[in-house]
């Protein structure tokens, strides 16, 4: 019985396609976790490192005066997901409880943003032009492993 030429290539092609698709699936399942945004304290220090000494002191002082407000932020990002999960599993389901969790999270984020923005405006008002320009060029560092 004569062997058809296509049959000779069918197994290697099939194995290659399967290996490619398997690698694609593994790479999708093992995507690296997206790092959380840097803590405000770390961002402030990174910003200050790029500034002239006097402007760095102004920036640190401006944020230092608002440290108490930053202390009210959630310390554990996972905590929010746990609260949401618990609210979703509660029987009978209470949509108002879930909405309250989202509302509280939004208030917390907004308060933190307001604090950071206020500190930056305050500091920039007192800084030299050189310091403001360096601050304008600042970008967060990539996350460290």
C-alpha positions as CSV (number, residue, x, y, z in Angstrom):
1,X,0.0,0.0,0.0
2,X,1.5,3.3,-1.1
3,X,1.8,6.1,1.6
4,X,0.3,9.4,0.7
5,X,2.9,12.3,0.8
6,X,0.7,14.4,3.0
7,X,0.5,11.8,5.7
8,X,4.3,12.0,6.1
9,X,3.9,15.7,7.2
10,X,0.7,15.5,9.1
11,X,2.2,14.3,12.5
12,X,5.0,16.9,12.6
13,X,2.7,19.8,11.6
14,X,0.1,18.7,14.1
15,X,2.7,18.5,16.9
16,X,4.1,21.9,16.0
17,X,0.6,23.5,16.0
18,X,-0.2,21.8,19.3
19,X,3.1,22.9,20.9
20,X,2.4,26.5,19.7
21,X,-1.1,26.6,21.1
22,X,0.0,25.0,24.4
23,X,2.7,27.6,24.8
24,X,0.1,30.3,24.1
25,X,-2.3,29.0,26.7
26,X,0.5,28.7,29.3
27,X,1.6,32.2,28.6
28,X,-1.9,33.5,29.0
29,X,-2.4,31.7,32.4
30,X,0.9,32.9,33.7
31,X,0.7,36.6,33.0
32,X,2.7,38.5,35.6
33,X,0.5,40.2,38.2
34,X,0.1,43.9,37.6
35,X,2.0,45.7,40.4
36,X,0.0,48.0,42.6
37,X,0.6,51.7,42.2
38,X,3.5,52.9,44.3
39,X,2.8,54.1,47.9
40,X,2.6,57.9,48.2
41,X,5.6,57.9,50.5
42,X,7.8,56.1,47.9
43,X,6.6,58.5,45.2
44,X,7.4,61.5,47.3
45,X,10.9,60.2,48.0
46,X,11.5,59.4,44.3
47,X,10.3,63.0,43.4
48,X,12.5,64.5,46.0
49,X,15.6,62.7,44.8
50,X,15.3,64.5,41.5
51,X,15.0,68.0,43.0
52,X,17.5,70.5,44.3
53,X,17.9,70.2,48.1
54,X,15.8,73.2,49.0
55,X,12.9,72.2,46.8
56,X,13.1,68.6,48.0
57,X,12.8,69.9,51.6
58,X,9.7,71.9,50.6
59,X,8.2,68.8,49.0
60,X,8.8,66.6,52.0
61,X,7.5,69.3,54.4
62,X,4.3,69.8,52.3
63,X,3.6,66.0,52.4
64,X,4.7,65.7,56.0
65,X,2.1,68.2,57.0
66,X,-0.5,65.9,55.4
67,X,0.7,62.5,56.7
68,X,-2.2,62.1,59.1
69,X,-4.7,62.3,56.2
70,X,-2.7,59.7,54.2
71,X,-2.9,57.3,57.2
72,X,-6.6,56.8,56.6
73,X,-6.1,55.1,53.3
74,X,-6.6,51.3,53.0
75,X,-3.4,49.5,53.8
76,X,-4.3,46.2,52.2
77,X,-5.7,46.4,48.7
78,X,-6.9,42.8,49.0
79,X,-9.2,44.0,51.8
80,X,-11.5,45.7,49.3
81,X,-11.8,42.5,47.2
82,X,-12.6,40.5,50.3
83,X,-15.4,42.9,51.3
84,X,-16.9,42.9,47.8
85,X,-16.7,39.1,47.7
86,X,-18.4,38.8,51.1
87,X,-21.2,41.2,50.0
88,X,-21.7,39.2,46.8
89,X,-22.0,35.9,48.7
90,X,-24.4,37.1,51.3
91,X,-27.8,35.7,51.1
92,X,-30.2,37.3,50.6
93,X,-28.1,39.6,48.4
94,X,-28.1,43.2,49.5
95,X,-27.3,45.5,46.6
96,X,-27.2,48.6,49.0
97,X,-24.4,46.9,51.0
98,X,-22.3,46.3,47.9
99,X,-23.0,49.9,46.7
100,X,-21.9,51.2,50.1
101,X,-18.6,49.3,49.8
102,X,-17.9,50.9,46.4
103,X,-19.0,54.3,47.7
104,X,-16.6,54.0,50.7
105,X,-13.8,52.9,48.5
106,X,-14.3,55.8,46.1
107,X,-14.4,58.3,49.0
108,X,-11.2,56.9,50.3
109,X,-9.5,57.1,46.9
110,X,-10.8,60.6,46.3
111,X,-9.6,61.8,49.8
112,X,-6.2,60.4,49.1
113,X,-6.0,62.0,45.7
114,X,-7.1,65.3,47.1
115,X,-4.4,65.1,49.8
116,X,-1.7,64.3,47.3
117,X,-2.8,67.0,44.9
118,X,-3.1,69.6,47.6
119,X,0.4,68.8,48.8
120,X,1.8,69.0,45.3
121,X,0.1,72.4,44.7
122,X,1.3,73.7,48.0
123,X,4.9,72.5,47.3
124,X,5.0,73.8,43.7
125,X,3.8,77.2,44.9
126,X,6.9,77.5,47.2
127,X,9.5,75.8,44.9
128,X,12.0,77.4,42.6
129,X,11.3,77.4,38.8
130,X,14.1,74.8,38.4
131,X,12.4,72.6,41.0
132,X,9.0,72.8,39.3
133,X,10.6,72.0,36.0
134,X,12.3,68.9,37.4
135,X,9.1,67.9,39.0
136,X,7.3,68.3,35.7
137,X,9.8,65.9,34.1
138,X,9.5,63.3,36.9
139,X,8.0,59.9,36.0
140,X,7.5,56.9,38.3
141,X,10.2,54.3,38.3
142,X,9.2,50.9,37.0
143,X,8.3,48.6,39.9
144,X,11.1,46.8,41.6
145,X,11.1,43.0,41.9
